[in-house]
Amino acid sequence: MNATIDNMDQEISGYLDKITSTIKNLDKTKISHLVELILSIYRNDGTIFVFGNGGSAATAGHFCNDLLKGLSHGGRNKRFKAMCLNENIATMMSIANDSSYEEIFTEQLKNFLTPNDLVIAISGSGNSKNIIHALEYSNSINAKTVALCGYDGGNAKKLANLSIHVNINDMEASEDLHIIIFHTIKRVIENHLCLGKIINNPAPQERVLLKLPT
């Protein structure tokens, strides 16, 4: 019995150590750029569209909740506009059934997306076809695109204007890190809003990286 518990302790420690070391290797500058991009969309009355598959779908819904409730309530006159595309079950099923599962996000974006908006795609592998198609469509109309991905980043890393890559070959660890990244972003934005520190004029190099208007 004790030997079994010892083995479990080692497995638990090994996984937590993996998470800790991966956190240390995250690109903090890119996370800062995503904060700035979200604030830019907020200032310009754009909408943030978030989506993913499986565990990433849950992460997308969680972050959308943080935008719509966590960052928008508390007496603020100006609120975030956000939509989680994987939470409209009837629409997704009808698109998947009548057209293709690969188009469940793209077809919804065609109803709403404008060049003033931000698309955040979440994918452990970075290669889910519905994620790739949505990024391609968003790029085609000059919306801002962001990908959170794991493993080697896949095609999503290559397509997005800004990619935050969790460089680890472990799906659960990738998903854990993605929610940590979103909670970090939420905390930083919350501090900026509370302290009135919204940056009104991003640096020129950030505008080039994020493809923001000059």
N, C-alpha and C positions, 0 to 999 in steps of 0.2 A: 504493500500500500504506500509506504513512504517513498519507495523507489519511483512509483507512478507519479506521486505528487512532485518529486524532484524533477522528473522529466517534464512535467507540465510547467513548472516554474522556469525551466530552461527555455522552453518554447515561448512562453509569455515574454520572458526577458529578451529573447532573440528578436521577436517581432517588434517590441517597443524600442529596442536599440536601433532597429532598421528604420523605424519612423523618425526617431530622433536625429539620426545621421542624415537622412534625406532632407529633413527640415533645414538643417544647417547648410545644405547645398542648393537651396532654392535661390532663384535669381530675384533678390529683393527689389532691384531696380525695375524689373518688368512688372512686379506687383504694384510698385508706386505708379508706373505708367498706366496701369489699369485703373487705379484710384482716380488719377487725373482725367482719364477718358470718361469714366462714369460721371464725374463732376461736370465735365464739359457737356455731356448729353443732358444732364440735369439742368444746367444753366440755360441751355438752348431748347428746353421743352421737348426733347426727344424721348423716345420710348426704348426701353431695354428689353430685348427678347432673349430668354434663356431656355435651354433645352438639352436633353441627353437621353440615353437609353438605360434601362435597368437601374442600378445604383446611382448612376449619374443623373437619371431622371429625378430621383429623390433629392439629390443635391441641388438640382436646378430649381425644384419647388421650394426647397429650404431657402435658397438665396433670394428668390422672388419674394418670399414672405418677409425676409429681412429688409428688402427694399420697400415693400408696400406697407408694412406695419412698423417694423423696428426703426426704420430711418424716416418714416413719413408722419408718424403720430407724434403726440407730445406738443400740440399747439402750433405746429409749423404751417404757415400759410401756403408754402410751396412744397409740393409732394413729388415723389418719384413716380414715374410711369413705367410699369414693368408688366411683362406677360410671360408665363411659363407655358411653352407650347406643348409639353407632354402631359398636361393636366386636363385637357379637353378630350376625354375618352371617346365620346361619340364621334367627334370630328376626326380624330386619329383613326378610329376603326373604319369609318366610312371611306376615308382616303386609302387606307391600306387594302380594304376589300375591293373597292371599285377602281383603284388606280394601281398603287404600289406602296409597300411599306417604306420603300426608299424615298418617297416623296411626302411623308407625313408632316415634316417640318417645312419644307419648301412651299407646299401648297398653302399652308397657313400664312407664311411670310408674304406671299403674293397678295394677300388681302390687306395687309397692314404696313409692311416695311417701306420706309422712305430713306433717302440719303442722310437724313438728319438723325437716324436711329443707330442703335448699337445691337449687335448680335453676339451673344456669348454661347459658344458650343462647348459642351463638356463630354469628353470621351476618353476612357481609359486607354484604348488602343490607338485612338486618333484615326481610325480607318473605317468606322461605321459608315455605310453608304448614305444613310439619310443625313448624317452629320456633314459629310463631304458635299452632297448636293445642296444642302442649305447654305453652306459657306460659299459655294460657287455662285449660287443665285444672288446672295447678299453682296458679294464682290461685284457682280455684274451691274448692280444699280448704285454702286459706290456707297453703300452703307458701311459703317465701321464694323470690323469683324475681329473677334477674340476667340482663341481656342485654349482650353485647359485640357491637357493630355498627359498620358503616362507612357511607359515603355520607351520606344524611340521617337515618339511624337506622331508618327504616321503622316498621312497626307494632310491632316488637319493643321499640323504644325507649319507645313509649307504654305498652306492656303491663307491662313488668317493674317490680318495686318499685324496682330500682336499675339504671340503664343506664350503661355506660361507652362513650361514643360517640367513635369515631375519625373525625373530621369531614374526610373526604377522599374524593373520587370516583375511587378507584383500588382495585381488588380486591386486587392483590398487596400494595400498601402497607397496606391494612387488615389483611390476614392477617399481615403482618410485625409490625405494631404490636400485634396481639392476643397473639402469642407473647411479645413483649417485656413486655407488661403482666403476663402470667401468670408470667414469670420474675422480674419485679420483686416480685410478690406472694409467690412462693415464697421469695425471698431475705429479705424482711421477716419473714415468718412463721418462717422458720428461725432468724433472729436472735432473735426473741422467745422461741421455744421453748428455744434454747440458753442464753439469759440469764435465763430464768424470768420474762419480762416479759409473760406473757399477761394481757391486760386483763380483769379480772373484772367490771367494772361500767361498760359504755359510758355516755357522757354522754346525758342525756335527749333532746337534739335528734337524736342518732344513732339512738336507739331509735324515735323517731317516723319518721325517714326510712326506716329499714330494716324498720319494722313489727315490731319485736321486742317481746316481752312486757315490761311494766313491773313 
